[in-house]
Amino acid sequence: MKNSNQAGKPLERLRREWAVMTFYERFEQAIAHVLSVVIAVIIVVSMVQLIQIVFSLMIIDAFNPLDHAIFQNVFGMIMTLLIAMEFKHSIVRVVLRRDSIIQVKTVLLIGLIALSRKLVILDPDVSPAKVAALAGATLALGLTYWLMRERDDRVV
């Protein structure tokens, strides 16, 4: 369990740093805080809706996880929530001043999650060209993410 001193440290550090921030850095922090709250509200509302839909499917519609359309719908919603949570996490890092801007690796990771979501909800009758394009984009993003991670591991 965290004591109250540990919980207040980021806020205390922000207060100390606020005095030495430029106008733009303060603006960036304020926007990051607002975005963080907005995305948190979206995540909570989406989670409540997901629970309602899954509950409705299980109780009312006799949930059949083998039904392709239901599987696509439920897992598409779950992956959308994961994307939103990762996006919020990247903004929180800015708020906590661990990163000064959104990191490229985070954007690549969110892109990979979004492409994974797209592959999960893909219709079975989709054209081979579309599958190849999604596979190519996934490969390119994955390779770029891996190269950046390798570079960062060598620097540290």
NORMO-V73038 format. One line per field, one symbol per residue. ss: DSSP state (~ for helix, > for strand, _ for the rest). A space follows every 10 residues. Layout:
# NORMO-V73038
ss = ???
This chain:
# NORMO-V73038
ss = ___~~~~~~~ ~~~~~~~~__ __~~~~~~~~ ~~~~~~~~~~ ~~~~~~~~~~ ~~~~~~~~~_ _______~~~ ~~~~~~~~~~ ~~~~~~~~~~ ~~~~~_____ ___~~~~~~~ ~~~~~~~~~~ _______~~~ ~~~~~~~~~~ ~~~~~~~~~~ ~~~~~_
